Amino acid sequence: MKPEQLLFAKTHEWVHVAPDASGAKIATVGISAFALEALTDLVYIELPKVGREVKAGEPFGEIESVKAVSDLYSPVDGAVVAVHDALANELESLAADPYENGWIVKIKLSDETALADLLDYPAYQKQCAEEEH
């Protein structure tokens, strides 16, 4: 996926929504290249369990670098239906390919209203530029 096709939370998580085979809307969630560059040298990721209910704006896990520990926030409401468990042993794949192999969780949407609060790519780029100053 290209960043231009994604929606972004102000907390730097990205979202791609697509229907699954049953027609349910599934949000694939990861963290942006901007956030990964700021974190640098990742050492640990804490992932949620499949089945966990998550709410938009609430933490579902943590990512740790040599500099800091940061919460991972859910950008949507729903239930975790898949977790990218391999990331725990391949943290470098997150930074190398944040928008494809770097996905973290897939969430079956229970409510789509949180999608309206997400930023498109140009708005997210603007936020990132402001944070750099």
C-alpha angles and dihedrals in degrees: 000000000000119000089239088067094054139081120227136210119221086245090063101256116134127216134202116185122201135152120256125220091282093050095252114141112247122194115207108205132197139145125266128255088241091059092045092052090051093049097045123177101036116207106171144011126196112207130194124243122257109263095034114138113229133191128210111265095018124110118256098175146340138252121204130200130177086264104045150344114246131189119237108224126207110238091198143037118250148077126303107245099171136020125198094230093171089071091076089069097031106046090149089067089064093061094036094054112008096165101048118018090018096073112131108191141358116220126195103223117239093177129016099201093096089063089072090063094056124099127238117231098268091050091047092050088053091052091050092050090052091050091054091062 
